[in-house]
Amino acid sequence: MFDIMGMMGKVKEAQAKIKETQARLVHLTAEGEAGAGMVKVLVNGDRKVMKIEMDESLVNASDKEMLSDLIVAATNKAMEAIDFKIKAEMKTATEGMIPNIPGMDLGSMFG
């Protein structure tokens, strides 16, 4: 027999754990780099760019387009890395709390 009250309790517990985990995500960081490390971008779990570092040799007016491309590439890599970390944190937070329902990917809710 299906225990709806037990299920509702699990859902409320999962919601509280998710909210708690989301509050901690801002403290996660990830770095992406491009141009063999000549450009580095640091982002946080709130998906905000925190820092951009670049090799001094790139700071040249004639290379503005290349520098822009490297910043974009490094930022995209950092965003991919932080998304991976966020999903891992959320999976850990909800593991075992919500039943595995075939065809329902709860991990996609957090990406």
N, C-alpha and C positions, 0 to 999 in steps of 0.2 A: 504494500500500500504506500502511496506517495505521501510524504510528510510535508505538507505545504508550510506549516508553521516553522518546522525545522529549516526548511529552505529559505524562508523569509529572514530568519535569524542569521543564517549564513550570508545572505545578501547584504544585510545591514552591517555585519561584521566586515565583509569585504569592502563595502563602501567606506567605512571608517579607516581601514587599513590603506586603501587607495588614496584617500585624502591626506593621510599622514605621510605616505610615501611621496606624493606630489609636492608637499611642502619641503621635503628634503632634496628634491631634484635640482633646485637652484644651486646646490653645493657641488653637484657633479660638474666636472669639466672634461673637455676633450680637445685635442689639438689636431689640426690638419696642416700638412705642409705641401709645398709645390716647389718646382725648380730645384730639386735635390736639397731641400731644406733652406733655400734662400728666402722663402716667404713662409711664415708660420702664423696660423690664426688659432686663437684660443676661444672656445665658446663654452657657455654654461648650460645646465639642464633646462634653463628657461628659454633655450635657443637664442640667446643674445651673444653677439660678438663682444668679447671682453678685452681682447688684445690682438694687435697685429704687429708682427716683427718682420723686418726685411733687411737683407744684407745691404750694406752701404753702397755696394757696387751697382745696385739696381736703381738707386736714386739719381736718375739722369733724365733730363727732359726729353731726350730723343727716344727713350725706351718706355714712355708712358703706357703705350698699348700693351707691351709685354708685361709690365708690372701689374697692370689692371687684370690681365688674364691670369697671372700667377695668384693674385689675391683672390679672385673668384674661385680658382681651382682649390686653393688651400681652404677657403671658407666652406666650399661644398664638401670636402673631405672631413672637415671638423664637424659639420652638421650630420653627416652620415654616421660618424663615430659616436656623437652624443645621442643620436636616435637609437643606436644599438644599446648604449648604456641605459637609456630611459626604459626601453622595452625589457631589458634584463631586470631592472629594479622593480618594475611593475609586475613582472612575472613572479619574481620572488615574493612580492608583497601579497599576491593573491593565490599563490600555490596551495592547492589542497582546500581552498575555501569555497570555490565555485565548482560545481560538478562539471566534468568534461561532457559537453553536449555535442554529439557529432554534427559537423557542419557549422558550428558556431565558433569562430576564432576570436576569443576575447582579447587576445594580444593586439589585434589590429585596432582596438579602441584607444590605444595609448600612443599610437605612432603618428 
